[in-house]
Amino acid sequence: MNLASVITASIFLLFSVCALIFLFVVKTPFSTGNYKNFYRACCGVYISGSLLVFIFTLIMKGLPVAFVIISNVTILFVFIFTVGLIYFMTRSIVEAARKAEAKHEEQNGKEN
């Protein structure tokens, strides 16, 4: 077992668990909005990916540190991209819904 790989994978796994705890404890727009469950689910997928790499480091004795770092950084970027996508898409959808409702109310007001 490559101890450096295990330590590196452990650090990334701890970081992913801390991110999930952050989403449950700290009051941010990500943890208090209507879409908080989606952010938490994304974080759960991030944890599962980090856990998978950690298990690989425990099972495979000669796993290089470079593989662990590249794998975990890739998983982290996918997590960040997904959270960003959810954030910006929901924000634009909510804006469009507000505009449509305001337009609908304006049209109803002119008819009356």
MIDOSE-1310 file (N, C-alpha, C; in nm, 2 decimals, decimal comma, always signed):
residues 112
mnla	+0,09/-0,12/+0,00/+0,00/+0,00/+0,00/+0,09/+0,12/+0,00; +0,06/+0,21/-0,09/+0,14/+0,34/-0,10/+0,08/+0,44/+0,00; +0,15/+0,47/+0,10/+0,10/+0,55/+0,21/+0,07/+0,69/+0,17; +0,15/+0,75/+0,08/+0,13/+0,88/+0,03/-0,01/+0,89/-0,05
svit	-0,04/+0,78/-0,12/-0,17/+0,78/-0,20/-0,28/+0,77/-0,10; -0,27/+0,69/+0,01/-0,38/+0,68/+0,11/-0,40/+0,81/+0,18; -0,29/+0,88/+0,21/-0,30/+1,01/+0,28/-0,37/+1,11/+0,19; -0,33/+1,11/+0,07/-0,38/+1,21/-0,03/-0,53/+1,18/-0,05
asif	-0,57/+1,06/-0,07/-0,71/+1,02/-0,08/-0,79/+1,05/+0,04; -0,73/+1,03/+0,16/-0,80/+1,06/+0,28/-0,83/+1,21/+0,30; -0,73/+1,29/+0,26/-0,75/+1,44/+0,26/-0,86/+1,48/+0,17; -0,87/+1,43/+0,05/-0,97/+1,47/-0,04/-1,11/+1,42/+0,01
llfs	-1,11/+1,30/+0,07/-1,24/+1,25/+0,13/-1,28/+1,33/+0,24; -1,19/+1,37/+0,33/-1,23/+1,46/+0,44/-1,28/+1,59/+0,39; -1,22/+1,65/+0,29/-1,27/+1,77/+0,23/-1,41/+1,76/+0,17; -1,44/+1,65/+0,11/-1,57/+1,63/+0,05/-1,68/+1,61/+0,17
vcal	-1,64/+1,54/+0,27/-1,73/+1,53/+0,39/-1,75/+1,67/+0,45; -1,65/+1,74/+0,46/-1,66/+1,88/+0,52/-1,75/+1,97/+0,44; -1,74/+1,95/+0,30/-1,83/+2,03/+0,21/-1,98/+1,99/+0,24; -2,01/+1,87/+0,26/-2,14/+1,82/+0,29/-2,19/+1,88/+0,43
iflf	-2,10/+1,87/+0,53/-2,14/+1,93/+0,66/-2,16/+2,08/+0,65; -2,08/+2,14/+0,56/-2,10/+2,29/+0,54/-2,24/+2,32/+0,48; -2,28/+2,23/+0,39/-2,41/+2,25/+0,33/-2,53/+2,23/+0,43; -2,51/+2,15/+0,53/-2,61/+2,13/+0,63/-2,61/+2,23/+0,74
vvkt	-2,49/+2,28/+0,78/-2,48/+2,36/+0,90/-2,48/+2,51/+0,87; -2,40/+2,56/+0,78/-2,39/+2,70/+0,75/-2,50/+2,75/+0,67; -2,55/+2,87/+0,70/-2,66/+2,93/+0,63/-2,61/+3,01/+0,51; -2,61/+2,95/+0,39/-2,57/+3,02/+0,27/-2,68/+3,00/+0,17
pfst	-2,68/+3,08/+0,06/-2,78/+3,06/-0,05/-2,79/+2,91/-0,10; -2,68/+2,84/-0,09/-2,68/+2,70/-0,13/-2,75/+2,61/-0,03; -2,75/+2,65/+0,09/-2,81/+2,56/+0,19/-2,94/+2,60/+0,24; -3,00/+2,71/+0,20/-3,13/+2,76/+0,25/-3,23/+2,77/+0,14
gnyk	-3,20/+2,77/+0,01/-3,29/+2,79/-0,09/-3,38/+2,67/-0,12; -3,46/+2,69/-0,22/-3,55/+2,58/-0,26/-3,47/+2,46/-0,32; -3,36/+2,48/-0,37/-3,28/+2,38/-0,44/-3,17/+2,32/-0,35; -3,18/+2,34/-0,22/-3,07/+2,29/-0,13/-3,05/+2,14/-0,14
nfyr	-3,16/+2,06/-0,17/-3,15/+1,92/-0,18/-3,07/+1,88/-0,30; -3,08/+1,96/-0,41/-3,00/+1,93/-0,53/-2,85/+1,95/-0,50; -2,82/+2,06/-0,42/-2,68/+2,08/-0,39/-2,62/+1,97/-0,30; -2,70/+1,93/-0,20/-2,66/+1,82/-0,11/-2,65/+1,69/-0,19
accg	-2,73/+1,67/-0,29/-2,72/+1,54/-0,37/-2,59/+1,55/-0,45; -2,56/+1,67/-0,51/-2,43/+1,68/-0,58/-2,31/+1,65/-0,49; -2,32/+1,70/-0,37/-2,21/+1,68/-0,27/-2,21/+1,53/-0,24; -2,32/+1,46/-0,23/-2,32/+1,32/-0,20/-2,25/+1,24/-0,32
vyis	-2,27/+1,28/-0,44/-2,20/+1,22/-0,55/-2,05/+1,25/-0,54; -2,02/+1,37/-0,50/-1,88/+1,41/-0,49/-1,81/+1,32/-0,38; -1,88/+1,30/-0,27/-1,83/+1,21/-0,16/-1,81/+1,07/-0,21; -1,91/+1,02/-0,29/-1,90/+0,88/-0,34/-1,78/+0,86/-0,43
gsll	-1,75/+0,96/-0,51/-1,64/+0,96/-0,60/-1,51/+0,96/-0,52; -1,50/+1,04/-0,42/-1,38/+1,05/-0,34/-1,36/+0,92/-0,26; -1,47/+0,86/-0,21/-1,47/+0,74/-0,14/-1,42/+0,62/-0,23; -1,46/+0,63/-0,35/-1,42/+0,52/-0,45/-1,27/+0,53/-0,47
vfif	-1,22/+0,65/-0,49/-1,07/+0,66/-0,51/-1,00/+0,62/-0,38; -1,06/+0,65/-0,26/-0,99/+0,61/-0,14/-0,99/+0,46/-0,13; -1,10/+0,39/-0,16/-1,10/+0,25/-0,16/-1,00/+0,19/-0,26; -0,99/+0,25/-0,38/-0,89/+0,20/-0,47/-0,75/+0,21/-0,41
tlim	-0,72/+0,32/-0,33/-0,59/+0,33/-0,27/-0,56/+0,22/-0,17; -0,67/+0,18/-0,10/-0,66/+0,07/+0,00/-0,64/-0,07/-0,07; -0,71/-0,09/-0,18/-0,70/-0,22/-0,24/-0,58/-0,24/-0,33; -0,55/-0,14/-0,41/-0,44/-0,15/-0,51/-0,31/-0,10/-0,44
kglp	-0,22/-0,19/-0,43/-0,10/-0,16/-0,35/+0,00/-0,06/-0,42; +0,01/-0,06/-0,55/+0,10/+0,03/-0,62/+0,04/+0,15/-0,69; -0,07/+0,19/-0,64/-0,14/+0,30/-0,70/-0,06/+0,43/-0,69; -0,03/+0,50/-0,80/+0,06/+0,62/-0,78/-0,02/+0,74/-0,73
vafv	+0,05/+0,83/-0,67/-0,01/+0,95/-0,61/-0,07/+1,04/-0,72; -0,01/+1,04/-0,84/-0,05/+1,12/-0,95/-0,20/+1,08/-0,99; -0,22/+0,95/-0,99/-0,36/+0,90/-1,02/-0,46/+0,95/-0,92; -0,42/+0,94/-0,79/-0,51/+0,99/-0,69/-0,54/+1,14/-0,70
iisn	-0,44/+1,22/-0,72/-0,46/+1,36/-0,74/-0,54/+1,40/-0,86; -0,51/+1,34/-0,97/-0,58/+1,37/-1,10/-0,73/+1,32/-1,08; -0,75/+1,21/-1,03/-0,89/+1,16/-1,01/-0,97/+1,25/-0,92; -0,91/+1,28/-0,81/-0,99/+1,37/-0,71/-1,01/+1,51/-0,76
vtil	-0,91/+1,56/-0,83/-0,93/+1,70/-0,89/-1,03/+1,70/-1,00; -1,04/+1,59/-1,08/-1,14/+1,58/-1,18/-1,28/+1,57/-1,12; -1,29/+1,49/-1,01/-1,42/+1,48/-0,94/-1,46/+1,61/-0,88; -1,36/+1,68/-0,82/-1,39/+1,82/-0,77/-1,44/+1,91/-0,87
fvfi	-1,38/+1,91/-0,99/-1,42/+2,01/-1,10/-1,56/+1,97/-1,15; -1,59/+1,84/-1,15/-1,73/+1,80/-1,19/-1,83/+1,85/-1,09; -1,79/+1,84/-0,96/-1,88/+1,89/-0,85/-1,90/+2,04/-0,86; -1,79/+2,11/-0,88/-1,80/+2,26/-0,89/-1,88/+2,30/-1,01
ftvg	-1,86/+2,23/-1,13/-1,94/+2,26/-1,25/-2,09/+2,23/-1,23; -2,12/+2,12/-1,17/-2,26/+2,09/-1,15/-2,33/+2,18/-1,05; -2,26/+2,22/-0,94/-2,32/+2,31/-0,85/-2,34/+2,45/-0,92; -2,24/+2,49/-0,99/-2,25/+2,62/-1,07/-2,36/+2,62/-1,17
liyf	-2,38/+2,50/-1,24/-2,48/+2,49/-1,33/-2,62/+2,50/-1,27; -2,64/+2,43/-1,16/-2,76/+2,43/-1,09/-2,79/+2,57/-1,04; -2,69/+2,64/-0,98/-2,71/+2,77/-0,93/-2,75/+2,87/-1,04; -2,68/+2,88/-1,15/-2,71/+2,97/-1,25/-2,83/+2,94/-1,33
mtrs	-2,86/+2,81/-1,35/-2,98/+2,77/-1,43/-3,11/+2,80/-1,34; -3,10/+2,77/-1,21/-3,22/+2,80/-1,13/-3,24/+2,95/-1,12; -3,13/+3,02/-1,11/-3,15/+3,17/-1,10/-3,21/+3,22/-1,22; -3,17/+3,18/-1,34/-3,23/+3,23/-1,46/-3,37/+3,18/-1,48
ivea	-3,40/+3,06/-1,44/-3,54/+3,01/-1,45/-3,63/+3,09/-1,35; -3,59/+3,12/-1,23/-3,67/+3,19/-1,14/-3,69/+3,33/-1,19; -3,59/+3,40/-1,25/-3,61/+3,53/-1,31/-3,71/+3,53/-1,42; -3,70/+3,43/-1,51/-3,79/+3,42/-1,62/-3,94/+3,39/-1,57
arka	-3,95/+3,31/-1,47/-4,08/+3,29/-1,41/-4,14/+3,42/-1,35; -4,06/+3,50/-1,28/-4,11/+3,63/-1,23/-4,15/+3,72/-1,34; -4,07/+3,73/-1,45/-4,11/+3,82/-1,56/-4,24/+3,77/-1,62; -4,25/+3,64/-1,64/-4,37/+3,59/-1,70/-4,49/+3,62/-1,61
eakh	-4,48/+3,60/-1,48/-4,59/+3,63/-1,39/-4,62/+3,78/-1,39; -4,52/+3,86/-1,39/-4,55/+4,01/-1,40/-4,62/+4,05/-1,53; -4,58/+3,99/-1,64/-4,64/+4,01/-1,76/-4,79/+3,96/-1,76; -4,81/+3,85/-1,70/-4,94/+3,79/-1,69/-5,03/+3,88/-1,61
eeqn	-4,98/+3,93/-1,50/-5,06/+4,02/-1,41/-5,09/+4,15/-1,48; -4,99/+4,20/-1,56/-5,01/+4,32/-1,63/-5,12/+4,30/-1,74; -5,12/+4,19/-1,80/-5,23/+4,16/-1,90/-5,36/+4,15/-1,84; -5,37/+4,08/-1,72/-5,50/+4,07/-1,65/-5,55/+4,20/-1,60
gken	-5,46/+4,29/-1,56/-5,50/+4,42/-1,52/-5,55/+4,51/-1,63; -5,51/+4,49/-1,75/-5,56/+4,57/-1,86/-5,69/+4,52/-1,91; -5,72/+4,39/-1,89/-5,84/+4,33/-1,93/-5,96/+4,37/-1,84; -5,92/+4,39/-1,71/-6,03/+4,43/-1,62/-6,06/+4,57/-1,63
